[in-house]
């Protein structure tokens, strides 16, 4: 059979010979498995009809005629135009030519045909059925996907073999999976099965990851891609190489520099075509780029419409890069045997003072004002977004418990969990998005205190400033990480988080294979940054988050980071601690993210006023109020009965503690609730003792101890009430 296939491929590239093709097909059909009598004769008739068309097409070989046939005839035939005479199933002719390997079809030719019906005629020892059997065997042991998705992957794999003229899946290359257009089902499942067969020496990738595997450009290539005119490509390439070697090889930084210099040198080429070298540039020519950059930035705006039509800081960032370029060029050119010496101008052509009167100060002020407004809006809306994500996950869990074998519910629960998990991971850790994506199970560090108690730390790999850091894992973050690990294990059906490949999307480099935490969202591959941004955007839209002006609030990963900094500042965490948690180089950066918010302002103000109040009225002012005092108090505000206590916070006012009432200064426990508090104290004390016995982390034990103290405080405040005051409280709340 292999010899017949090789002969067919040679025949396709030899001078076109109709009779030789018919003789070969007649011999091949003797071994085909036709289901009905006379099907071989019907197919042979269709082959003759197809060859009649090929006879009229120009071309030396069958392959050349076939290419024109697909482009000129087959497309029209599939659309129902210019069909042959009735009674002749002309498609059989194409069918026979393709599966005999006389021709190599284009993807469009066989993308819509029932490829399984085509290849089932082939004998069992044909390479195509043999390759299909291997893929079916791999699908039988694959834990993901449904039988339907496995069949779709099998059909796609068969089509790719025919399109590439291959006999084994090992002959397929990485780029061959990009042949099917985006959106065609089966590519991801086929990728999984091919990796399982060992065709690709990697772990599976999703479709978006396969299509975003562009390599990292060299420094000179960056200059060309950025549109730097030819006379200046050399100096820009040399500068970027020197910058990468001496200061930073961050690909994003190099791309930004190349883009800014591309704008500058294109302006220079357009307005001063006589300038052929950097050494000829004068200060007046460079200063002329300032208004051009401002105008150009207005045409390249992106982002949210709420930023308005006013100028932004884009042009300023370009001008800064141009100024730094000439400053570095002048400095490095003075070194001995510097390759930049011939390119350096005689003086610094652009200075900081040249940029002062261009409206950039006002643009930065508008940017800071937008950031402050956004963080204030986030602080208001984040509780709603978190509640929406948590409720959605719990609802999906409940539905899945009722029908655990429903595949649609399994997928829905997994999607709802990851929406909650990604949101909570970023909010409780304050990580940059690239730092979160690179977390592995190896980064969860277990440590012991001198007294034997355990605590956990999270190792954060170097990112923005090339410095690693370690942050403590609190109760919330610990729960999120534990749930993520549980879901990843459940996806694969294993007892451990498997190793997967990951690619650094910013640096365009592959990362080491490792047990990354963020994987297996819908596919057995690592979660990429675009997926995280998309899920956060969807969550904020579905939760109905709004800015103060009523426009939609789009939650971003960096917005979560700002919320983390703001919450810690409002909780009176020292600024230098927040700086260490966020991994900032200076405290000043922390203060950009973390603003002084009204709730902290009010809290600090009340603390100061309580001190002054005590100085004036004495300690008696802090005693439990009498019935008369409470009656006067309730005349000014409404009381809400919360079951075990009465809330003195005016109705409709924002609760800064998120209805975590124990320990709140607005909550007065009711004396009738003492039995409930005793049961709560007994239950929490018993749980605390058990936690100490099993060696829970120190952070979790501290949280349990705090809860016990809150219950005891509530009991004490309830016991201090006289019977008359307690009755008055409950009567006022009813």
CORDAHU-V459574 format. One record per run of one state. SS is the DSSP state (~ for helix, > for strand, _ for the rest). FROM is the first residue (numbers start at 1). TO is the last residue. If there is no record, write none. Layout:
BEGIN
ss->(SS:SS)
from->(FROM:FROM)
to->(TO:TO)
END
This chain:
BEGIN
ss->(_:~:_:>:_:~:_:~:_:>:~:_:~:_:~:_:~:_:~:_:~:_:~:_:~:_:~:_:~:_:~:_:~:_:~:_:~:_:~:_:~:_:~:_:~:_:~:_:~:_:~:_:~:_:~:_:>:~:>:_:>:_:>:_:~:_:>:_:>:_:>:_:>:_:>:_:~:_:>:_:>:_:~:_:~:_:~:_:~:_:~:_:~:_:>:_:>:_:>:_:~:_:>:~:_:~:_)
from->(1:2:14:15:16:18:30:39:56:61:62:79:91:100:107:111:115:120:127:141:147:165:169:172:174:179:187:198:207:212:219:226:230:247:251:272:278:281:283:288:289:299:305:308:314:333:341:344:352:356:360:403:407:430:433:438:440:441:444:449:454:461:469:473:475:493:500:505:509:515:516:517:519:520:526:527:529:543:546:547:552:553:557:571:575:583:587:594:598:618:619:623:627:635:640:642:645:648:667:670:671:695:697:698:721:723:734)
to->(1:13:14:15:17:29:38:55:60:61:78:90:99:106:110:114:119:126:140:146:164:168:171:173:178:186:197:206:211:218:225:229:246:250:271:277:280:282:287:288:298:304:307:313:332:340:343:351:355:359:402:406:429:432:437:439:440:443:448:453:460:468:472:474:492:499:504:508:514:515:516:518:519:525:526:528:542:545:546:551:552:556:570:574:582:586:593:597:617:618:622:626:634:639:641:644:647:666:669:670:694:696:697:720:722:733:734)
END
